[in-house]
């Protein structure tokens, strides 16, 4: 599902990534751990096509996204990649269901179609009763589950999560971690997760350590 070969990235004279090779199979949950500043988020930004590597090749489902035009790359990112962030990044003026609909509307679905899919996801995540609530009316765990639903609305090939439980208490973290595995079992979804949470990292099918610009098997 995801292959990276020889990825390198520098900012000025500082080399962050030093020739990384990485692959993830469909339906796998992969965790990446490492000290702050080790380059984990930089790697995720490259894999998620938010930034371009200085050298190396990325393929997602057999497609090199950086070979696409700017418009086609934006379309590919919207339809093939899901993102979950530490801070949920929900728009405060919109309800839970409206926040989930946004990527589908960008894709070109009608509001009726997008809302139908969003409500299905809210039901799966146990949030049907919170559909019309705004983020400020939701708990931290509920907000993050809405963010998970938003990442899944376009049925992406792979979901990238950057410290998804970093802003949650231990109970909500445990529930979120289990949710990833439930979603994998139900949808055969592929996840790449950056985390400082040892329990989540060890639950993954594969665990990697980012150190000195290299990615090491654990």
C-alpha positions in Angstrom: 0.0 0.0 0.0 2.8 2.4 0.9 6.5 2.3 -0.2 9.2 4.8 0.4 12.7 4.4 -1.0 15.8 6.5 -0.2 13.9 9.4 1.4 16.1 12.3 2.3 15.1 15.8 3.6 17.1 18.7 4.8 16.3 22.2 6.0 19.2 24.4 5.2 22.4 22.7 6.4 20.4 20.5 8.8 19.7 17.0 7.4 16.6 15.6 9.0 16.0 12.3 7.1 18.9 10.3 5.8 17.9 7.8 3.1 14.8 6.1 4.7 13.3 2.9 3.2 9.9 2.0 4.5 6.9 0.0 3.4 3.5 -0.8 4.8 1.1 -3.5 3.5 -2.7 -3.0 3.1 -4.5 -3.4 6.4 -1.4 -3.0 8.6 -1.1 -0.7 11.6 2.4 0.6 11.9 3.8 2.8 14.7 6.8 5.1 14.6 8.5 6.1 17.9 11.5 8.3 18.7 12.7 11.3 20.6 11.3 14.7 19.9 13.2 16.3 17.0 14.2 12.9 15.5 12.3 13.6 12.3 9.1 11.6 12.8 6.7 14.5 11.8 8.9 15.4 8.9 8.7 11.8 7.6 4.9 11.8 8.1 4.6 15.1 6.1 6.6 13.6 3.2 4.6 10.3 3.3 1.4 12.4 3.4 2.5 14.5 0.4 2.4 17.7 2.5 6.1 18.2 1.7 8.3 16.9 -1.1 11.5 14.9 -0.3 14.9 16.2 -1.5 15.5 12.8 -2.9 13.8 9.4 -2.9 10.5 8.0 -4.1 7.1 7.5 -2.5 4.4 5.3 -3.9 0.9 5.0 -2.4 -1.2 2.2 -3.9 1.3 2.1 -6.9 1.1 5.8 -7.6 4.0 8.3 -7.2 2.0 11.3 -6.0 4.9 13.7 -6.7 4.7 12.8 -10.4 1.2 14.4 -10.5 0.4 18.0 -11.4 -0.4 20.3 -8.5 -4.2 20.0 -9.0 -4.0 16.2 -9.4 -1.8 16.0 -6.3 -4.4 17.9 -4.3 -7.1 15.6 -5.6 -5.0 12.5 -4.8 -4.3 13.8 -1.2 -8.0 14.4 -0.6 -9.2 11.0 -1.9 -6.4 8.7 -1.0 -4.9 10.0 2.3 -6.5 10.6 5.7 -4.9 12.7 8.4 -5.4 12.7 12.2 -3.6 15.2 14.3 -2.8 15.6 18.0 -5.1 18.6 18.2 -8.2 17.5 16.3 -8.3 20.6 14.0 -12.1 20.7 13.9 -13.7 23.9 12.7 -15.4 25.4 15.7 -18.3 27.0 13.8 -19.4 23.7 12.3 -21.2 20.7 13.9 -19.6 17.3 14.2 -21.4 16.0 11.1 -20.5 19.1 9.1 -16.8 18.8 10.0 -16.8 15.2 8.9 -18.5 16.1 5.6 -15.9 18.7 4.5 -13.4 16.3 2.7 -16.3 14.6 0.9 -17.7 18.0 -0.2 -14.2 18.9 -1.5 -14.2 15.6 -3.4 -17.4 16.6 -5.1 -20.1 14.8 -3.2 -23.4 16.6 -2.6 -24.2 17.6 0.9 -26.9 15.0 1.0 -24.5 12.2 0.0 -21.7 13.5 2.3 -24.1 13.8 5.3 -25.3 10.2 4.7 -21.7 8.9 4.8 -20.8 11.1 7.8 -23.8 9.8 9.8 -22.8 6.2 9.0 -19.3 6.9 10.5 -20.7 8.6 13.5 -22.9 5.5 14.2 -19.9 3.2 13.9 -18.0 5.4 16.3 -20.8 5.6 18.8 -21.4 9.3 18.3 -24.8 9.4 16.5 -26.3 11.4 19.4 -23.6 14.1 19.0 -23.9 14.7 15.3 -25.3 18.2 15.6 -23.0 19.3 18.5 -20.2 21.7 17.8 -16.7 20.9 18.9 -16.9 23.0 22.1 -19.9 20.9 23.2 -17.9 17.6 22.9 -15.4 16.0 25.2 -11.8 15.6 24.1 -12.3 12.0 23.3 -15.4 12.7 21.3 -13.6 15.5 19.3 -10.8 13.1 18.4 -13.3 10.5 17.3 -15.0 13.1 15.0 -11.5 13.8 13.6 -11.1 10.1 13.0 -14.4 10.0 11.1 -13.4 13.0 9.0 -10.1 11.2 8.1 -12.2 8.1 6.9 -15.0 9.8 5.0 -13.4 9.5 1.5 -12.3 5.9 2.2 -8.6 6.7 1.9 -5.9 4.2 1.0 -3.9 5.1 4.1 -4.4 7.2 7.3 -1.5 9.1 8.9 -1.9 9.9 12.6 0.5 12.3 14.3 0.4 11.8 18.1 -3.4 11.1 17.9 -3.7 10.4 21.7 -1.2 13.0 22.8 -3.9 15.4 24.0 -6.1 12.8 25.7 -6.3 11.3 29.2 -5.4 7.6 29.7 -9.0 6.4 29.4 -9.7 8.2 26.2 -6.3 7.2 24.8 -7.0 3.6 25.4 -10.4 3.9 23.7 -8.8 5.7 20.7 -6.1 3.1 20.4 -8.7 0.2 20.3 -10.7 2.2 17.8 -7.8 2.0 15.2 -7.8 -1.8 15.5 -11.6 -2.0 15.3 -11.5 0.1 12.1 -8.8 -2.0 10.6 -10.9 -5.1 11.3 -14.0 -3.6 9.8 -12.6 -1.7 6.8 -9.2 -3.3 6.3 -7.9 0.3 6.8 -4.1 1.0 6.8 -2.7 3.3 9.6 0.7 4.8 10.1 0.9 6.3 13.6 3.5 8.5 15.2 3.3 8.2 19.0 5.1 8.6 22.3 2.6 6.2 23.8 4.4 2.9 24.4 1.2 0.8 24.8 -0.1 2.0 21.4 3.3 1.5 19.7 3.6 -2.0 21.0 0.0 -2.9 19.8 0.9 -2.2 16.2 1.7 -4.9 13.6 5.1 -3.2 13.1 7.0 -0.8 15.2 9.8 1.5 14.0 12.3 3.7 15.8 13.3 7.0 14.3 16.9 7.8 15.3 19.6 10.0 13.8 17.6 10.5 10.6 17.2 6.7 10.1 14.2 4.4 10.6 15.0 1.2 12.5 13.0 -1.9 13.0 12.1 -2.5 16.7 
